[in-house]
Protein backbone atom coordinates (compact mmCIF):
# COMPACT_ATOMS: atom_id res chain seq x y z
CA UNK A 1 0.00 0.00 0.00
CA UNK A 2 1.30 3.49 -0.85
CA UNK A 3 2.59 5.31 2.19
CA UNK A 4 0.21 8.20 1.94
CA UNK A 5 -2.67 5.79 1.44
CA UNK A 6 -1.67 3.93 4.60
CA UNK A 7 -1.70 7.24 6.43
CA UNK A 8 -5.19 8.01 5.12
CA UNK A 9 -6.42 4.61 6.30
CA UNK A 10 -4.82 5.10 9.72
CA UNK A 11 -6.36 8.55 10.06
CA UNK A 12 -9.72 7.18 9.00
CA UNK A 13 -9.44 4.53 11.70
CA UNK A 14 -8.83 7.36 14.17
CA UNK A 15 -12.12 8.94 13.16
CA UNK A 16 -10.82 11.49 10.66
CA UNK A 17 -13.65 11.67 8.14
CA UNK A 18 -11.75 14.08 5.95
CA UNK A 19 -9.15 11.37 5.38
CA UNK A 20 -11.92 8.98 4.37
CA UNK A 21 -13.28 11.66 2.06
CA UNK A 22 -9.91 11.70 0.31
CA UNK A 23 -10.11 7.93 -0.14
CA UNK A 24 -13.61 8.32 -1.58
CA UNK A 25 -12.27 10.89 -4.01
CA UNK A 26 -9.48 8.56 -5.17
CA UNK A 27 -11.55 5.43 -5.57
CA UNK A 28 -15.08 6.51 -6.46
CA UNK A 29 -14.47 5.99 -10.17
CA UNK A 30 -13.18 2.45 -9.67
CA UNK A 31 -15.96 1.61 -7.21
CA UNK A 32 -18.57 2.90 -9.64
CA UNK A 33 -17.08 0.74 -12.39
CA UNK A 34 -17.55 -2.40 -10.32
CA UNK A 35 -21.04 -1.37 -9.25
CA UNK A 36 -22.27 -0.66 -12.76
CA UNK A 37 -20.67 -3.83 -14.12
CA UNK A 38 -22.96 -5.77 -11.76
CA UNK A 39 -26.05 -3.56 -11.67
CA UNK A 40 -26.10 -2.18 -15.23
CA UNK A 41 -28.09 0.79 -14.01
CA UNK A 42 -26.55 4.20 -13.30
CA UNK A 43 -28.88 5.25 -10.50
CA UNK A 44 -28.49 1.94 -8.69
CA UNK A 45 -24.74 2.04 -9.21
CA UNK A 46 -24.60 5.51 -7.67
CA UNK A 47 -26.48 4.24 -4.59
CA UNK A 48 -24.17 1.24 -4.42
CA UNK A 49 -21.11 3.51 -4.46
CA UNK A 50 -22.39 5.43 -1.43
CA UNK A 51 -23.28 2.27 0.43
CA UNK A 52 -19.96 0.62 -0.43
CA UNK A 53 -17.91 3.48 1.02
CA UNK A 54 -20.05 3.62 4.13
CA UNK A 55 -19.82 -0.13 4.65
CA UNK A 56 -16.08 -0.14 3.98
CA UNK A 57 -15.56 2.59 6.58
CA UNK A 58 -17.54 0.74 9.23
CA UNK A 59 -15.54 -2.43 8.49
CA UNK A 60 -12.16 -0.76 8.19
CA UNK A 61 -10.89 -2.49 11.31
CA UNK A 62 -11.33 -5.80 9.51
CA UNK A 63 -9.14 -4.73 6.60
CA UNK A 64 -5.95 -6.75 6.41
CA UNK A 65 -3.08 -4.34 5.78
CA UNK A 66 -1.12 -6.99 3.89
CA UNK A 67 -3.81 -7.00 1.24
CA UNK A 68 -4.06 -4.42 -1.50
CA UNK A 69 -6.50 -1.76 -0.32
CA UNK A 70 -8.12 -1.27 -3.73
CA UNK A 71 -8.87 -4.99 -4.03
CA UNK A 72 -10.43 -5.10 -0.59
CA UNK A 73 -12.53 -2.01 -1.28
CA UNK A 74 -13.72 -3.33 -4.65
CA UNK A 75 -14.62 -6.67 -3.07
CA UNK A 76 -16.80 -4.84 -0.55
CA UNK A 77 -18.36 -2.98 -3.50
CA UNK A 78 -19.08 -6.19 -5.40
CA UNK A 79 -20.83 -7.63 -2.33
CA UNK A 80 -22.93 -4.48 -1.89
CA UNK A 81 -23.89 -4.49 -5.57
CA UNK A 82 -24.82 -8.18 -5.54
CA UNK A 83 -27.00 -7.67 -2.48
CA UNK A 84 -28.79 -4.83 -4.24
CA UNK A 85 -29.21 -7.00 -7.32
CA UNK A 86 -30.81 -9.74 -5.27
CA UNK A 87 -33.33 -7.32 -3.80
CA UNK A 88 -34.15 -5.80 -7.16
CA UNK A 89 -37.06 -7.11 -9.14
CA UNK A 90 -35.77 -9.23 -12.05
CA UNK A 91 -35.68 -7.31 -15.28
CA UNK A 92 -36.71 -8.73 -18.62
CA UNK A 93 -33.69 -9.52 -20.78
CA UNK A 94 -32.47 -6.40 -22.48
CA UNK A 95 -33.04 -6.32 -26.20
CA UNK A 96 -30.85 -4.01 -28.10
CA UNK A 97 -32.44 -2.60 -31.23
CA UNK A 98 -30.01 -2.31 -34.03
CA UNK A 99 -30.17 0.58 -36.47
CA UNK A 100 -32.18 -0.20 -39.58
CA UNK A 101 -29.31 -0.11 -41.98
CA UNK A 102 -26.12 -1.15 -40.20
CA UNK A 103 -24.37 -1.54 -43.54
CA UNK A 104 -24.20 2.25 -43.70
CA UNK A 105 -20.81 3.64 -42.92
CA UNK A 106 -20.85 4.15 -39.18
CA UNK A 107 -19.17 6.99 -37.44
CA UNK A 108 -16.66 6.02 -34.79
CA UNK A 109 -18.68 7.35 -31.90
CA UNK A 110 -21.73 5.42 -33.07
CA UNK A 111 -19.64 2.28 -33.19
CA UNK A 112 -18.37 2.84 -29.63
CA UNK A 113 -21.93 3.44 -28.46
CA UNK A 114 -23.00 0.17 -30.08
CA UNK A 115 -20.13 -1.67 -28.41
CA UNK A 116 -21.11 -0.22 -25.04
CA UNK A 117 -24.71 -1.29 -25.45
CA UNK A 118 -23.59 -4.74 -26.54
CA UNK A 119 -21.46 -5.05 -23.41
CA UNK A 120 -24.37 -4.02 -21.16
CA UNK A 121 -26.61 -6.57 -22.84
CA UNK A 122 -24.24 -9.45 -22.11
CA UNK A 123 -25.21 -11.98 -19.45
CA UNK A 124 -23.87 -11.12 -15.97
CA UNK A 125 -21.22 -13.81 -15.89
CA UNK A 126 -19.49 -12.43 -18.99
CA UNK A 127 -20.19 -8.77 -18.55
CA UNK A 128 -18.78 -8.38 -15.04
CA UNK A 129 -15.23 -9.59 -15.69
CA UNK A 130 -15.22 -7.83 -19.06
CA UNK A 131 -16.09 -4.43 -17.58
CA UNK A 132 -13.55 -4.81 -14.78
CA UNK A 133 -10.89 -5.68 -17.34
CA UNK A 134 -11.60 -2.88 -19.81
CA UNK A 135 -12.76 -0.22 -17.39
CA UNK A 136 -10.04 -0.62 -14.81
CA UNK A 137 -7.36 -2.56 -16.67
CA UNK A 138 -7.53 -4.98 -13.75
CA UNK A 139 -5.39 -8.04 -13.98
CA UNK A 140 -6.78 -11.55 -13.80
CA UNK A 141 -5.74 -12.04 -10.17
CA UNK A 142 -7.54 -8.94 -9.00
CA UNK A 143 -10.69 -9.68 -11.00
CA UNK A 144 -10.65 -13.16 -9.52
CA UNK A 145 -10.47 -11.74 -6.00
CA UNK A 146 -13.09 -9.02 -6.45
CA UNK A 147 -15.62 -11.29 -8.16
CA UNK A 148 -14.71 -14.34 -6.05
CA UNK A 149 -14.06 -16.75 -8.87
CA UNK A 150 -11.06 -18.84 -9.89
CA UNK A 151 -8.52 -17.24 -12.20
CA UNK A 152 -9.12 -19.92 -14.80
CA UNK A 153 -12.83 -19.08 -14.76
CA UNK A 154 -12.05 -15.36 -15.17
CA UNK A 155 -9.90 -16.06 -18.23
CA UNK A 156 -12.52 -18.29 -19.78
CA UNK A 157 -15.28 -15.77 -19.24
CA UNK A 158 -13.18 -12.90 -20.59
CA UNK A 159 -12.50 -14.85 -23.76
CA UNK A 160 -16.13 -15.83 -24.18
CA UNK A 161 -17.43 -12.38 -23.35
CA UNK A 162 -15.15 -10.80 -25.89
CA UNK A 163 -16.10 -13.41 -28.48
CA UNK A 164 -19.78 -12.75 -27.83
CA UNK A 165 -19.35 -9.01 -28.36
CA UNK A 166 -17.53 -9.67 -31.60
CA UNK A 167 -20.08 -12.20 -32.78
CA UNK A 168 -23.01 -9.91 -32.04
CA UNK A 169 -21.43 -7.04 -33.92
CA UNK A 170 -20.58 -9.32 -36.82
CA UNK A 171 -24.09 -10.80 -36.88
CA UNK A 172 -25.48 -7.37 -37.53
CA UNK A 173 -23.03 -6.73 -40.31
CA UNK A 174 -21.26 -3.98 -38.41
CA UNK A 175 -17.94 -5.74 -38.75
CA UNK A 176 -16.42 -8.94 -39.98
CA UNK A 177 -16.16 -11.90 -37.63
CA UNK A 178 -13.05 -13.12 -39.42
CA UNK A 179 -9.77 -12.95 -37.61
CA UNK B 1 -11.83 -7.92 -36.92
CA UNK B 2 -8.72 -8.79 -34.95
CA UNK B 3 -9.03 -9.13 -31.21
CA UNK B 4 -6.50 -6.36 -30.76
CA UNK B 5 -8.81 -3.96 -32.57
CA UNK B 6 -11.78 -5.17 -30.58
CA UNK B 7 -9.81 -4.69 -27.34
CA UNK B 8 -9.14 -1.09 -28.29
CA UNK B 9 -12.81 -0.56 -29.13
CA UNK B 10 -13.87 -2.03 -25.78
CA UNK B 11 -11.43 0.24 -23.93
CA UNK B 12 -12.64 3.34 -25.76
CA UNK B 13 -16.30 2.50 -25.29
CA UNK B 14 -16.02 1.98 -21.57
CA UNK B 15 -13.82 5.07 -21.24
CA UNK B 16 -16.77 7.09 -22.50
CA UNK B 17 -18.97 5.48 -19.88
CA UNK B 18 -16.43 6.54 -17.25
CA UNK B 19 -16.45 10.10 -18.52
CA UNK B 20 -20.24 10.22 -18.30
CA UNK B 21 -20.11 8.93 -14.73
CA UNK B 22 -18.00 11.85 -13.55
CA UNK B 23 -20.97 14.20 -13.19
CA UNK B 24 -22.90 11.53 -11.34
CA UNK B 25 -20.09 11.08 -8.83
CA UNK B 26 -19.51 14.79 -8.24
CA UNK B 27 -19.75 15.51 -4.52
CA UNK B 28 -19.73 11.85 -3.48
CA UNK B 29 -17.05 12.60 -0.89
CA UNK B 30 -19.32 15.09 0.85
CA UNK B 31 -22.36 12.81 0.71
CA UNK B 32 -20.49 9.87 2.21
CA UNK B 33 -18.81 11.86 5.00
CA UNK B 34 -22.07 13.58 6.00
CA UNK B 35 -23.88 10.23 6.23
CA UNK B 36 -21.04 8.71 8.20
CA UNK B 37 -20.92 11.65 10.58
CA UNK B 38 -24.63 11.29 11.20
CA UNK B 39 -24.28 7.58 11.94
CA UNK B 40 -21.23 7.98 14.13
CA UNK B 41 -22.71 10.73 16.23
CA UNK B 42 -25.60 8.44 17.06
CA UNK B 43 -28.06 10.86 15.54
CA UNK B 44 -30.27 8.85 13.24
CA UNK B 45 -31.17 10.65 10.03
CA UNK B 46 -34.62 12.07 9.89
CA UNK B 47 -35.57 9.30 7.42
CA UNK B 48 -34.64 6.62 9.92
CA UNK B 49 -36.68 8.30 12.63
CA UNK B 50 -39.64 8.60 10.28
CA UNK B 51 -39.41 4.93 9.30
CA UNK B 52 -39.22 3.87 12.97
CA UNK B 53 -42.21 5.95 13.95
CA UNK B 54 -44.38 5.32 10.91
CA UNK B 55 -43.74 1.59 10.65
CA UNK B 56 -42.74 0.26 14.05
CA UNK B 57 -42.36 -3.50 14.34
CA UNK B 58 -45.59 -5.19 15.41
CA UNK B 59 -44.30 -6.10 18.84
CA UNK B 60 -43.35 -2.50 19.47
CA UNK B 61 -46.52 -0.77 18.36
CA UNK B 62 -48.18 -0.94 21.73
CA UNK B 63 -45.01 0.23 23.43
CA UNK B 64 -44.60 3.09 20.93
CA UNK B 65 -48.18 4.25 21.52
CA UNK B 66 -47.75 4.19 25.31
CA UNK B 67 -44.38 5.93 24.94
CA UNK B 68 -45.87 8.75 22.88
CA UNK B 69 -48.64 9.29 25.41
CA UNK B 70 -46.17 9.31 28.30
CA UNK B 71 -43.84 11.70 26.47
CA UNK B 72 -46.72 14.09 25.83
CA UNK B 73 -47.79 13.87 29.46
CA UNK B 74 -44.30 14.50 30.78
CA UNK B 75 -43.85 17.35 28.32
CA UNK B 76 -47.10 18.91 29.44
CA UNK B 77 -46.20 18.63 33.09
CA UNK B 78 -42.69 19.87 32.45
CA UNK B 79 -44.05 22.89 30.66
CA UNK B 80 -46.36 23.67 33.55
CA UNK B 81 -43.94 23.01 36.40
CA UNK B 82 -40.53 23.71 34.99
CA UNK B 83 -40.99 26.72 32.77
CA UNK B 84 -38.43 29.50 32.49
CA UNK B 85 -37.01 30.33 35.88
CA UNK B 86 -38.27 27.01 37.32
CA UNK B 87 -35.18 24.95 38.14
CA UNK B 88 -32.81 27.70 37.19
CA UNK B 89 -31.66 26.11 33.93
CA UNK B 90 -29.67 28.65 32.02
CA UNK B 91 -30.56 29.10 28.41
CA UNK B 92 -27.51 28.43 26.25
CA UNK B 93 -26.78 30.82 23.46
CA UNK B 94 -23.96 30.75 21.04
CA UNK B 95 -22.85 28.39 18.31
CA UNK B 96 -22.02 24.80 19.13
CA UNK B 97 -18.94 23.20 17.58
CA UNK B 98 -18.69 19.44 17.98
CA UNK B 99 -16.37 16.65 16.87
CA UNK B 100 -16.68 12.91 17.44
CA UNK B 101 -13.12 11.83 18.27
CA UNK B 102 -13.17 9.21 21.01
CA UNK B 103 -9.46 8.47 20.85
CA UNK B 104 -8.19 12.03 20.62
CA UNK B 105 -6.20 13.68 23.35
CA UNK B 106 -6.80 17.27 22.32
CA UNK B 107 -9.28 18.96 20.03
CA UNK B 108 -9.58 22.63 19.21
CA UNK B 109 -11.36 24.83 16.70
CA UNK B 110 -9.84 27.83 14.98
CA UNK B 111 -11.40 30.31 12.62
CA UNK B 112 -12.29 33.82 11.69
CA UNK B 113 -13.90 34.31 15.08
CA UNK B 114 -10.63 33.63 16.94
CA UNK B 115 -8.17 35.17 14.49
CA UNK B 116 -7.34 31.53 13.71
CA UNK B 117 -6.04 30.96 17.23
CA UNK B 118 -7.14 27.63 18.70
CA UNK B 119 -10.14 27.47 21.01
CA UNK B 120 -10.11 24.25 23.02
CA UNK B 121 -13.06 21.85 22.93
CA UNK B 122 -13.97 19.69 25.91
CA UNK B 123 -14.63 15.97 25.94
CA UNK B 124 -17.80 15.40 27.90
CA UNK B 125 -16.74 11.82 28.48
CA UNK B 126 -18.46 10.23 25.49
CA UNK B 127 -15.73 10.96 23.00
CA UNK B 128 -17.67 13.90 21.60
CA UNK B 129 -15.75 17.15 22.03
CA UNK B 130 -17.73 20.37 22.18
CA UNK B 131 -17.45 24.11 22.63
CA UNK B 132 -20.07 26.80 22.50
CA UNK B 133 -18.85 30.12 21.16
CA UNK B 134 -20.81 33.37 21.14
CA UNK B 135 -20.78 34.68 17.61
CA UNK B 136 -22.40 37.84 16.27
CA UNK B 137 -24.28 37.43 12.96
CA UNK B 138 -21.97 36.79 10.07
CA UNK B 139 -20.08 34.31 7.95
CA UNK B 140 -17.33 32.31 9.62
CA UNK B 141 -14.66 30.06 8.23
CA UNK B 142 -13.16 27.53 10.61
CA UNK B 143 -11.48 24.17 11.00
CA UNK B 144 -10.84 21.68 13.76
CA UNK B 145 -7.44 20.49 14.92
CA UNK B 146 -7.49 16.95 16.29
CA UNK B 147 -4.23 15.89 17.96
CA UNK B 148 -2.39 18.36 15.79
CA UNK B 149 -4.12 17.31 12.56
CA UNK B 150 -6.16 19.73 10.49
CA UNK B 151 -9.75 18.55 9.99
CA UNK B 152 -11.37 21.04 7.68
CA UNK B 153 -14.70 19.42 6.79
CA UNK B 154 -17.31 19.68 9.52
CA UNK B 155 -20.33 17.60 8.46
CA UNK B 156 -22.76 20.19 9.84
CA UNK B 157 -21.12 23.13 8.06
CA UNK B 158 -23.16 25.19 5.63
CA UNK B 159 -20.46 24.90 3.00
CA UNK B 160 -16.78 24.15 2.44
CA UNK B 161 -14.02 26.26 0.97
CA UNK B 162 -10.66 25.12 -0.22
CA UNK B 163 -7.57 27.25 -0.14
CA UNK B 164 -3.85 26.47 -0.08
CA UNK B 165 -4.79 22.84 -0.60
CA UNK B 166 -6.77 22.57 2.62
CA UNK B 167 -10.48 22.49 3.27
CA UNK B 168 -12.17 24.77 5.77
CA UNK B 169 -15.79 24.83 6.84
CA UNK B 170 -18.17 27.77 6.67
CA UNK B 171 -21.10 28.60 8.92
CA UNK B 172 -23.55 31.41 8.66
CA UNK B 173 -24.84 32.71 11.96
CA UNK B 174 -28.38 34.08 12.10
CA UNK B 175 -29.04 33.91 8.36
CA UNK B 176 -26.43 36.33 7.12
CA UNK B 177 -25.91 34.90 3.59
Interface residues (C-beta under 8 A of the other chain):
Chain A: X11 X14 X15 X16 X17 X18 X20 X21 X22 X24 X25 X28 X29 X32 X33 X36 X42 X46 X49 X50 X53 X54 X57 X58 X111 X112 X113 X115 X116 X119 X130 X131 X134 X135 X162 X165 X166 X169 X170 X175 X176 X177 X178 X179
Chain B: X1 X2 X3 X6 X7 X9 X10 X11 X12 X13 X14 X16 X17 X18 X21 X22 X24 X25 X28 X29 X30 X31 X32 X33 X35 X36 X37 X39 X40 X100 X101 X102 X103 X104 X146 X147 X149 X151 X152 X153 X155 X167
